[in-house]
Structure formats: C-alpha cells, structure tokens
Amino acid sequence: MSKTLTTTGFLFAILIMAFLLNYFFTVTRVPLFLANILTGLSLPPAALFAIIIIMYIILGAVMDALAMVVITIPLILPLILGMGMDD
C-alpha cells in the first residue's frame, strides 16, 4: 500500500510541475516564439513532423508519457497550427 501511495505521489508531483511549466510557457509566450521561428524557416510539413517525432522519441526515453504529452502539447500545437497542418 505504501508503494502505491509513493508512486501516486510522484505521479501527481510530475503533473503539478508540468502544469506549472505550461503556465510559465503561456505567460512568457515561448510557444508563439518557437512557432514564429520554425515557420520562418519555411520547413516542409514532413520535416517538421520528423522533428516532432524525433523529439518525442528522445523525451520518451527519459520521461513518463503523460508528463511528456502535458508538457509538449502547448509547445507543439502552435507549431502545427502555424504550419497549416490543422486542415
């Protein structure tokens, strides 16, 4: 029972830190800054998609999947929308 509580506590700590990091990203407008840089490079959509996949593979080796998604979606979504991949 104590192992379950410890694991749950660590999971909630990861989620809380991920949400705080996302709040920081929102306040400082980091996702929009990155979106402007990468859309200015005029990369083809396939290259941007490959970069995103490589990033997720690297992050997946060191992070929990839920925390990785919660942290990266606010960074990736403006890139995808800026490249016009939402159609």
MOTA-V816755 format. One record per pair of residues at least 4 apart in sequence whose ideal C-beta (glycine too) atoms are under 6 Angstrom apart, sorted by sequence separation. I is the first residue (numbers start at 0). J is the second residue. D is the distance in Angstrom with one decimal. If there is no record, write none. Layout:
i:I j:J d:D
i:I j:J d:D
This chain:
i:28 j:32 d:6.0
i:34 j:38 d:6.0
i:42 j:46 d:4.4
i:55 j:59 d:5.8
i:58 j:62 d:5.1
i:62 j:66 d:5.5
i:68 j:72 d:5.9
i:71 j:75 d:5.3
i:72 j:76 d:5.7
i:77 j:81 d:5.8
i:24 j:29 d:4.6
i:42 j:47 d:5.1
i:62 j:67 d:4.4
i:79 j:84 d:4.7
i:80 j:85 d:5.4
i:24 j:30 d:5.8
i:58 j:67 d:4.9
i:47 j:82 d:5.8
i:44 j:82 d:5.7
i:44 j:84 d:5.7
i:37 j:78 d:5.7
i:30 j:73 d:5.4
i:34 j:77 d:3.9
i:38 j:81 d:4.5
i:30 j:74 d:5.1
i:34 j:78 d:5.1
i:31 j:77 d:5.8
i:30 j:77 d:4.4
i:34 j:81 d:4.2
i:17 j:66 d:5.0
i:24 j:73 d:5.4
i:20 j:70 d:5.9
i:17 j:69 d:4.2
i:21 j:73 d:5.0
i:13 j:66 d:4.5
i:17 j:70 d:4.9
